[in-house]
Structures are given as structure tokens and as C-alpha cells.
Amino acid sequence: MDLASFTDQWQTQRQQLFKSVPPEGRTVRYLDKEFLVYPDTFWPFADSLPLVRHFKVAPGDSVLDVGTGSGVIGVFACYRGAARVVGVDINPAAIQSATHNAQMHGFAGTMQVVQSNLFEALGEERFDVIMANLPFRNKPAHDVVAMSQWDTDFKTNTRFFEGVGQHLKPKGRIYFVQSNFGEIEAMKRLAQAAGLQTTELASEALDDTQRQRFFVYEMTRA
């Protein structure tokens, strides 16, 4: 089975898993911390490990977490000393999960969770750090759960790069996740068109097979 077919099967199974969570939620352990996910929320997973392990937040920084999902990236930004974190997601289930997790970890006063299609609800606010773990693949998504893994016509990624500069402070930085089964070259072209310089920061394989690998890129204004 080629990588694309294998990934289709694997991602479809994960979507069914996300939908099978009981209404009261399920606890998921991630990097020695516990997070609650409600039904239809993308779970904390290996894809964000290179990001969470390597992103830099200075004490007092403002951070935007785009596609926050369960809120794990934003929560770890709080642990690193961010003064303000905003997590945005289009999925109402993700908003419920991320809001709960920010409160559970004691960051209700630091992390705000907002339902938003990318930057729409943010007004003119700018951030020192913007982090994004968007769907990796240009593949039709039939519902909000599939949208956490597949990006129909790559529209979400395209709109992210078209709008991110308006919300990044002049010396700000972006941390962006992709994978070896995703659209890495398309992502780099979009970043370049947005006037961003891209540097691969770290990568991690999903397991010992090395078949699937996740990357985090640091981007700054060129």
C-alpha cells in the first residue's frame, strides 16, 4: 500500500475515533499532562510534538494558536510564560475542549478561546508568536471532523498565509506544522508569496517505521 492510501485509511480511522468519544469527553495524556477532548475534537497527537518541543516563547509574549483543537499548543505556550494566548478554531467542539483545558491547567486568565474561521474574529490584534497546526493534505473534507485533517482545495492554508501578516508583529515569528504526507512544497510557496522566510526547525517520526514524519517550520518576515 502506498503512503497516500495508507494515510487515507489511517486518517479515516482517526476521524471515527474522534466521533466515538462519549458526551462527557475523554481524557488523553500528552507529554505528561492530561487533556480532555469532547466528541468531534482533534486529539493531542504526535503531529504537534516537534512544535511543542521546539517553539520559543519569551516571558510576556502574546501568542495566537490557529486551529487550536484541544488547546494543547496554547496551554504549553502558557506554561512557557506567554502573557496572553488566543486560541481560535472553527469547530464548536474544539472551542469546548480548549476552553475546558485552559481552565483545567489554571490558565483561564491567560488563554482566551474564540470560535473563528482563521483570523475573522481577531479584529486588528497582532501577536509576537503565531502557531498553526492546520490540515496537511489537499483533500475534500466532508464535515468539521474531516476538516481537522483535510483541506478542501487547500483553501484554509491559502487563506492563512494571505492573512497572517496582518496579525504578526513586525519582528514576530510563526511556527507552522506539516508532514511528509502533506503539501510541503505548496506551503513553502504560499509562505514565500506572503513575504516569509522559512526554516525547518525540527521533525519527528510517528513511530519506528519512519513512514510518517512531522515537521515544524519557523517563519519570519524575509
Secondary structure, DSSP 8 states (H G I E B T S, - for coil): --HHHHHHHHHHHHHHHHHTS-TT-EEEEETTEEEEE-TT-----GGGHHHHHH----TT-EEEEET-TTSHHHHHHHHTT-SEEEEEES-HHHHHHHHHHHHHTT-TTTEEEEE-STTTT-TT--EEEEEE----B-----STTGGGTB-GGGHHHHHHHHHGGGGEEEEEEEEEEEETTS-HHHHHHHHHHTTEEEEEEEEEESSTT--SEEEEEEEEE-
